[in-house]
Amino acid sequence: MESGAGPHASQNVRGAGLFDRIDYRLIEAAEDKDHLYAMRYRAYLHGGLILPSESQRVSDPYDDVPNAWIFGIYVDGELCSSLRLHVLTPEWRTSYATELFGDVLHPRLDQGEVFIDPARFVADPEKHQRFPELPYVTLRLAYLACEYFNADTGLAVVRAEHQAFYRRVFLHKTIAEPRAFPNVLKKVALMASPFRAQREQVLTRFPIMRSSSFERRMLFDRPNVRRVRAVEVPPLHLPSIAPGF
């Protein structure tokens, strides 16, 4: 669906200039998934996160669990970036973050907390140079998901060089120090921020994070989604797979 933040932010706000050109699409068709997995590979290889592979694709079992939403962000009809969102609840606990930082997150889930866990944020290396606003319009999806699912906390699994962005835009703080994921070339830390307590501050500073209830329903609504239970996924020990940011 086309982006529909309303009212539209000033063109002086970072990311607002792309609003009339972007389309958020849920990735479901096999052909679209293949294009996405190829873009992930190019992005991770360019970023020094993985080693070359014969398949030239990056995917994992978490792409197919019922608490995952995978979006492609298209600019002028071209796939430019992607984000996978996991909704974590006491019933839904499957994600990279809960695998790597389960000792931190499971006790909070036991208390009934709801998290939005964005992962697999990638941008096509060439298109990222053309559209430096991509991180803002892509990660906007995580903020909209926090609103739609009434989340308590937004998460981010982040490499050291990207932590300043999350602190500045989403007011995230580090809640778990960097850890190594099996066969991944860089460590990642767990960052988080309380959604409701900081919502207005974020929206004031970054109006592109605003959205309508109609846009949120179009992006995230699924029949019977709240009746789906968690699916068990075996721990990943895959070569050359990066956990996200």
C-alpha positions in Angstrom: 0.0 0.0 0.0 1.1 3.6 -0.5 2.4 5.5 2.5 -0.3 7.6 4.1 1.0 9.5 7.1 -1.4 12.3 7.7 -1.0 15.1 7.8 2.1 14.9 5.6 5.2 16.2 7.3 7.0 19.3 6.1 9.5 18.6 3.3 12.2 19.8 5.6 11.7 16.8 7.9 14.1 14.0 7.1 12.3 11.3 5.0 9.3 13.4 4.1 10.5 14.0 0.6 10.0 10.4 -0.3 6.5 10.1 1.0 4.7 10.6 -2.3 7.0 8.1 -4.0 7.0 5.1 -1.7 4.8 2.1 -1.4 4.9 -0.3 1.5 4.1 -3.9 0.4 3.8 -7.0 2.4 6.1 -9.6 0.9 4.2 -12.9 0.4 4.6 -14.1 -3.2 7.5 -16.5 -4.0 8.9 -14.2 -6.7 8.8 -11.2 -4.4 10.5 -13.2 -1.6 13.3 -14.2 -4.0 13.9 -10.6 -4.9 14.0 -9.6 -1.3 16.4 -12.4 -0.3 18.7 -11.4 -3.1 18.7 -7.8 -1.9 19.5 -8.9 1.6 22.5 -10.8 0.3 23.8 -7.7 -1.6 23.3 -5.5 1.4 24.9 -7.8 3.9 27.8 -8.5 1.6 28.3 -4.8 0.9 28.2 -4.1 4.7 30.8 -6.8 5.5 28.4 -8.9 7.5 28.5 -12.1 5.6 30.9 -14.0 3.3 30.1 -14.7 -0.3 27.8 -17.7 -0.9 26.8 -19.6 -4.0 23.1 -19.1 -3.5 23.4 -15.3 -3.3 20.3 -15.2 -1.1 19.7 -14.7 2.6 16.7 -16.1 4.4 15.9 -18.0 7.6 13.1 -19.9 9.3 12.0 -16.7 11.1 10.7 -15.4 7.8 7.8 -17.8 7.9 6.6 -17.7 11.5 3.1 -16.3 12.1 4.2 -13.4 14.2 6.4 -12.0 11.4 5.4 -9.3 8.9 7.9 -8.8 6.1 7.7 -5.5 4.1 9.3 -4.3 1.0 9.7 -0.5 0.6 9.4 0.5 -3.1 10.4 3.9 -4.5 8.8 4.6 -7.9 8.0 1.0 -8.2 11.5 -0.3 -7.4 12.4 -2.4 -4.3 14.8 -0.3 -2.3 14.7 -1.6 1.3 13.0 -4.1 3.6 12.1 -4.7 7.2 10.8 -7.7 9.0 8.7 -7.1 12.1 8.0 -9.6 14.9 5.2 -9.0 17.4 6.3 -10.5 20.7 3.7 -11.3 23.4 3.4 -13.9 26.1 2.0 -16.2 23.5 4.2 -15.2 20.6 7.9 -15.4 21.6 9.7 -16.3 18.3 12.3 -13.9 16.9 16.0 -13.3 16.7 15.9 -11.0 19.7 14.4 -13.6 22.0 16.9 -16.2 20.8 19.9 -14.0 21.4 18.6 -12.0 24.4 16.1 -14.4 25.9 17.4 -14.0 29.4 16.4 -10.3 29.2 13.2 -10.6 27.3 11.4 -13.7 28.5 11.0 -12.5 32.1 9.3 -9.3 30.7 7.1 -11.4 28.4 6.1 -13.5 31.4 4.8 -10.2 33.0 2.6 -9.6 29.9 4.7 -7.1 28.1 4.3 -6.6 24.3 7.3 -5.8 22.1 7.8 -4.9 18.5 11.0 -6.4 17.3 12.3 -5.1 13.9 14.9 -7.1 12.2 16.5 -7.7 8.8 16.5 -4.0 8.0 18.4 -3.9 4.7 18.6 -1.4 1.8 19.9 -2.0 -1.7 23.4 -0.6 -1.6 23.1 1.4 -4.8 19.6 2.8 -4.0 20.7 3.7 -0.5 23.1 6.1 -2.0 20.3 7.7 -4.1 17.8 7.8 -1.3 19.5 8.6 2.1 16.1 8.9 3.7 15.5 5.2 3.4 16.3 4.4 7.1 13.6 6.8 8.2 10.8 5.7 5.9 11.7 2.0 6.4 11.9 2.0 10.2 8.7 4.1 10.3 7.0 0.7 9.9 8.2 -0.4 13.4 6.8 2.7 14.9 3.4 2.2 13.2 3.4 -1.4 14.4 3.9 -0.2 18.0 0.8 1.9 17.6 -1.3 -0.8 16.0 -0.4 -3.6 18.4 -0.5 -1.4 21.4 3.1 -2.3 22.3 4.7 -1.4 25.5 8.2 -1.4 24.1 10.0 -1.0 20.8 13.2 -3.1 20.4 16.2 -2.9 18.1 19.1 -5.4 17.7 21.8 -3.0 16.6 25.5 -3.0 15.6 27.6 -0.4 17.4 27.9 2.0 14.4 24.1 2.3 14.1 23.2 2.8 17.8 23.4 6.6 17.6 20.7 6.7 15.0 18.3 4.7 17.2 19.1 6.9 20.2 18.4 10.1 18.3 15.3 9.0 16.4 13.5 6.6 18.7 15.1 7.5 22.0 16.3 4.0 22.4 18.7 3.0 25.2 21.0 -0.1 25.4 19.5 -2.7 27.7 21.9 -5.5 26.9 25.5 -5.2 25.9 26.7 -6.6 22.5 26.7 -10.3 22.0 27.9 -12.6 19.2 25.4 -14.4 17.1 26.7 -17.7 15.7 28.6 -17.2 12.4 27.9 -13.5 12.2 30.8 -11.2 11.7 29.7 -8.4 14.0 28.3 -8.3 17.5 24.9 -6.7 18.2 23.4 -5.0 21.3 19.8 -4.9 22.4 18.2 -1.5 22.5 14.7 -0.5 23.6 12.4 2.4 24.5 9.0 2.6 26.2 6.6 3.4 23.4 3.8 5.2 25.2 6.0 7.3 27.5 8.1 8.7 24.6 5.5 8.6 21.8 4.7 12.3 21.8 8.4 13.4 22.0 9.2 11.2 19.0 6.2 12.4 17.0 7.1 16.0 17.7 10.7 15.6 16.6 9.9 13.3 13.6 6.4 14.0 12.3 6.8 11.4 9.5 6.2 8.8 12.3 2.6 9.9 12.4 0.0 7.6 10.7 -3.7 7.1 10.3 -5.7 4.2 11.8 -6.6 3.3 8.2 -2.9 3.1 7.1 -2.1 0.9 10.1 -5.0 -1.5 9.5 -4.0 -1.8 5.8 -0.5 -2.7 6.8 -1.0 -5.1 9.7 -4.5 -6.5 9.8 -4.7 -10.2 9.3 -7.8 -12.4 9.9 -7.7 -14.1 13.3 -4.2 -12.9 13.9 -4.6 -12.6 17.6 -5.7 -16.2 17.9 -2.5 -17.5 16.4 -0.1 -19.1 18.9 3.6 -19.1 18.8 5.4 -21.6 16.5 8.5 -23.3 17.7 11.5 -22.6 15.5 14.8 -24.5 16.3 17.7 -22.3 17.2 19.6 -21.0 14.2 23.2 -22.0 13.7 23.5 -21.0 10.1 26.6 -19.9 8.3 26.9 -16.3 7.2 23.5 -15.1 8.4 23.2 -11.7 10.0 20.6 -11.1 12.7 19.4 -7.7 11.4 20.7 -4.3 12.1 
